[in-house]
Amino acid sequence: MRRYLIVIEKAKRNYAAFSPDLPGCVATGKTRLQTRRRMNAAIKMHLEGLREDGISIPVPSTTADYVTVG
């Protein structure tokens, strides 16, 4: 099982998500939870498409951390 980092950003009227390790794989939703669920489905579909096309599945390599300022 692989774990891919996703980034969820607040937009004007919704949320948007992407995964740095899976270029082109994105999702949007009205709430963070909906966006996360849709991104999960998008990643599954993206990986299935890569497999069907005979393209190697990227190994997750992105990490995240927080910096405290102030």
N, C-alpha and C positions, 0 to 999 in steps of 0.2 A: 504494500500500500504506500502511495506517495502522497505527500502533503505539499500543496502549492500555496504560497503566500498570495493573498488577495488584498488589494487596496480599495477601500470604500470611501468615496468622496461625496460630500454634500454639494449638490447643485442648487440652482434657484428653486426648482419645484420638485426635485426628486433626489435620488442617490444614484451614483454610477460606480461600477466596480471594474477592475482589471487585474490581471496577473502578470507581473513583470517576466515571468518564465514562460508565458504562453502568449506571445504577441498576437493581437487580433482577437483575443478571447475577451469579450466584455459583456456586461449585463447592466440593466437599470431597474429601478423599482421605486415605489412610493415611500417605502420605509427601509431602514437598514436591514431588517430581518428578511423582507421580501427580496431585496437586492442580493443578500447573501445566498438565499435559496436559489434564486435565478442564476447566480454565478456558479453555484455548485452544478446545476444542470448544464450550464454552458460549458464548463470544463469537461464534464463527462462527454458531451456531444463533440467537443473539440478533439478530445483524445481519440474517440471512436473514428472521427474523420481522418485523423493522422494515420491511425492503424490501417484503415481501408485504403488509403493512398500509398501505403508502404513507407511512410515517413517515420523516422525514429521519434519516440516519445521523449521530450526533453526531461532531463533529470532536474528536479527542483534545486536551485542554487541560491535563490534570493532569501535574505533574512531581513528582519526588521528590528529596530531598537528605538528607544526614546531618549531624548536628551532633555534635561531639566535646565531651563534658563531663568535667571532672575533671582 
